[in-house]
Amino acid sequence: MSKQYIYDETGKPQFVVLPVAEYEKLLSETEGEWEVIPVEADEHDNETVPGAVVNIMVEQDVSLQAAWRIYRNLSQQYIAEKLGTTQSAVSQLERIESKPQKKTRERLAKLYNCRPEQLVL
């Protein structure tokens, strides 16, 4: 199979270019293997998060709350002072599995200059 790699600026392969016939062969080999996953509509379906915030989440493996804080170039200590809590509490709030309460999201949204709904995935 002939193929061509496209690398990023650090030399890491990012894409592969291959002949259409090979691509179509790969597709035909996966026929019927795709699973349909039902999706339920939600009140936040139309919310968006800036790509830069999503990139921070992915590249630094942090929660959405932490990504917004990093995106706004704020420290955990600064957020703690504004919330009237400790840096340790902010760290706990930013854990990936953390689900901040609505009132907390509203306060964070003011600090991060976003909508509270943008702090929920």
C-alpha positions in Angstrom: 0.0 0.0 0.0 1.5 3.4 -1.0 1.0 6.1 1.5 2.4 9.5 2.4 2.7 10.9 6.0 2.2 14.6 6.8 4.1 15.7 9.9 3.6 18.6 12.3 6.3 21.1 13.2 7.8 18.7 15.8 8.1 15.8 13.3 5.1 13.9 14.8 3.0 12.2 12.1 -0.5 13.9 11.9 -2.1 12.6 8.7 -1.8 9.9 6.1 -2.5 10.4 2.5 -3.3 7.2 0.6 -4.7 6.3 -2.8 -8.5 6.5 -3.1 -8.7 2.7 -4.0 -7.0 1.9 -0.7 -9.2 4.2 1.2 -12.4 2.7 -0.3 -11.0 -0.8 0.4 -10.6 0.1 4.1 -14.1 1.5 4.2 -15.6 -1.7 2.6 -13.8 -3.9 5.1 -15.5 -2.1 8.0 -19.0 -2.3 6.5 -21.5 -3.2 9.2 -19.0 -2.7 12.0 -20.3 0.8 12.9 -22.7 1.0 15.9 -25.5 3.5 16.0 -25.5 5.2 19.4 -28.8 6.9 20.4 -28.5 10.5 21.4 -30.8 12.3 23.7 -31.4 16.1 23.3 -30.4 18.3 26.2 -31.0 21.9 27.1 -27.3 22.7 26.6 -26.9 21.2 23.1 -26.4 24.6 21.5 -23.6 25.7 23.9 -20.1 26.0 22.5 -16.7 26.2 24.1 -13.8 28.0 22.4 -11.4 25.7 20.6 -8.5 27.1 22.6 -10.3 26.0 25.9 -10.9 22.5 24.4 -7.2 22.3 23.3 -6.1 23.1 26.8 -8.3 20.4 28.2 -6.9 17.8 25.8 -3.3 18.8 25.7 -2.9 19.3 29.5 -5.5 16.6 30.5 -7.4 19.0 32.8 -11.1 19.6 33.5 -13.2 22.2 31.7 -13.1 24.4 34.8 -9.3 24.3 34.9 -9.0 24.8 31.2 -11.1 28.0 31.4 -8.9 29.3 34.3 -5.7 28.5 32.3 -7.3 30.1 29.2 -7.9 33.3 31.2 -4.4 33.2 32.6 -5.6 33.1 36.2 -4.1 31.2 39.2 -5.9 28.9 41.5 -4.9 31.2 44.3 -6.6 34.2 42.6 -9.8 32.2 42.0 -9.7 31.0 45.7 -9.5 34.6 46.9 -12.3 35.7 44.6 -14.5 32.8 45.8 -13.5 33.2 49.4 -12.1 29.8 49.7 -8.7 28.1 49.6 -6.4 27.1 46.8 -6.8 23.5 47.8 -10.6 23.8 47.4 -10.2 25.2 43.9 -7.9 22.3 43.1 -10.6 19.9 44.2 -13.2 21.8 42.2 -11.0 21.4 39.1 -10.7 17.7 39.4 -11.8 16.0 36.1 -14.6 14.1 37.8 -15.8 17.2 39.7 -19.3 18.5 39.0 -19.6 22.0 40.5 -23.0 23.1 41.7 -25.0 25.7 39.7 -24.2 28.5 42.1 -20.5 27.7 41.9 -20.6 27.6 38.1 -22.3 31.0 38.0 -19.6 32.5 40.2 -16.8 30.9 38.1 -18.5 32.0 34.9 -18.2 35.7 36.1 -14.5 35.2 36.8 -13.9 33.4 33.5 -16.1 35.8 31.4 -18.2 33.0 30.0 -21.7 31.6 30.5 -22.3 29.1 33.3 -23.5 26.6 30.7 -20.0 26.7 29.1 -18.6 25.1 32.2 -20.6 21.9 31.8 -19.9 19.1 29.4 
